[in-house]
Amino acid sequence: MTASPFDAVVFAGGGNRCLWQAGFYETVAPELSLAPRICSGSSAGATVACLIHAGRAKAALEHFRVATRVNRKNVYPMNALLGRPLFPHYVMYRRLIVDIIGRDGFERLKSGPEIRVQLTRLPPWVGPRAGVLLGLVAYSVEKVLKSPVHPRAGHKVGFKSELARVSECVDVDGLADLLLGSSCVPPFTPVLRHDGRTVLDGGVVENVPVAAVEDDARSILILLTRTYPAERLPKLPGRLYVLPSRTLPISKFDYTWPEGLDDAWDLGVRDGDAFLERWHRGEIALSSR
């Protein structure tokens, strides 16, 4: 049996764009006998990691394609008069996890790699909604000014990183709670808690959670969801950064455009095919740590 070329795989956050990761992984994994011991993920990247290792990635695409075709808007202002959520994202996201992973997929996750999920804890002096604004402003300003692969602004203003493991979940509802906590961005979602304390989207502190696995892995495949100039990608032993070949037009939170989901997945497949060609020609080298 061929050994897996990577001990760990990191799934960056990115909302809908994370479907690129699913298309890429499903294309590359069989050809490379990819079987990581550990995965980490932030926000929707953590969900994609779970969908893949539950054997439900393609089913998730099909489910969400139907759901986004039926959903007409990303915000329903009139729901405020009816006491209903203005945004459909939480309900649609939770249904995807619970219905598509289900009991069978959850059991399958137990036999796969250890999946570590990135969460963000708020500074003690700020509430959840103000915390979202503070975190997003810090993240966005740093992205505009420096466009780093690993932003640090969230840490600098007082947010804390926390990891949870999928293996700690007792059932698929608990898994949904954890993954939604890692994707918590009010007002698109309600304010959510993990272990009794408020959490926010993992991307506020670690959108590309390499630190979650780097002490336990010699070779790490890192799947981004944004494009970066080559010179901005860290050149570190044992790490291989892979990113989409072009900017994906779908936004993180657009739950109305099924064609955009297909575009993200299909680009992942094409980029996966191109990656395999370069890999087999020996053009992709991973230096050891």
C-alpha positions, 0 to 999 in steps of 0.5 A, a space after each residue: 500500500 502506497 504511503 500518504 504523501 502528507 501527514 496532515 491537511 489544512 482546510 482554510 475558511 472561505 464560505 462557499 469558496 470552500 467547495 473548491 477544496 472539495 473538488 480538488 481533494 476528491 480529485 487528488 486524494 485517490 490518485 495520491 493515496 492521500 490519507 492524512 492522520 490529522 486535518 484542521 479546518 476553520 469555518 466552512 473549511 472545517 465543514 468541508 473536511 468533515 463532509 469529505 471524510 464522511 464520504 458525503 462531499 458530492 452529496 453536499 454539493 447536490 443538496 446545496 445546489 437544490 437549496 440555493 436554487 429554491 432560496 430567493 434572497 440572502 436577506 428577508 427584511 419582512 421577516 422582522 415583522 414576523 419574528 423570523 430570522 432575517 437571514 436564511 444562512 443558519 438554517 440552511 447550513 445546519 440542515 446541510 450538516 445534519 441531513 447530509 452527514 447524518 448518522 452514517 456519515 458521523 459514524 464514518 468520521 470516527 474511523 477517519 483522521 482526527 479533525 481539529 476545528 478552529 474557534 475564536 474566543 472574544 476579548 473579555 471586554 467586548 460583546 459578540 456583535 461588537 466583537 464580530 465588527 471588531 474582528 472583521 474590521 481588523 481582518 479586512 484592514 490587514 487583508 487590504 494593507 498586507 494580504 497575508 496568508 496568515 493574518 495576525 490582527 485578530 490576535 493583536 486586538 485580543 481575540 483568542 484561538 481555541 481548538 475543538 476535535 470532531 471526536 469530542 462530538 457525541 452525535 451529528 447534532 453536536 457536530 453541527 453545533 461545533 461546525 456552526 460555532 466555527 462559522 459563527 458570523 452574526 447577523 448571518 447566524 445567531 450568537 452561538 456558544 461552545 462549552 457555555 461560552 460565546 464563539 465566533 468564526 475561526 477565521 477571525 484568528 486563524 483562517 488557515 489553521 496550520 498551527 493546529 497541526 504543525 507540531 504533529 505532522 512532518 508534511 502538510 498540505 494546505 488548501 487555500 480558498 483565495 488567490 495570492 501572489 506566489 511571493 506571499 506564500 510562506 516557503 517553509 519546510 514540510 508545507 505545501 500551499 495550494 490555491 485556486 488558479 483564479 479568483 472564484 466569483 461567488 461570495 462567502 455568503 451568497 446562498 442564492 447562486 447554485 451555478 457559483 457552487 458548481 463553478 467552485 467545485 469544477 475549478 477544484 477538479 480542474 486544478 486537481 487534474 493540473 496538480 496531478 500532472 505536475 506531481 507525476 512529472 516531479 515538478 512539485 517538491 516538498 522539502 522535509 522538516 
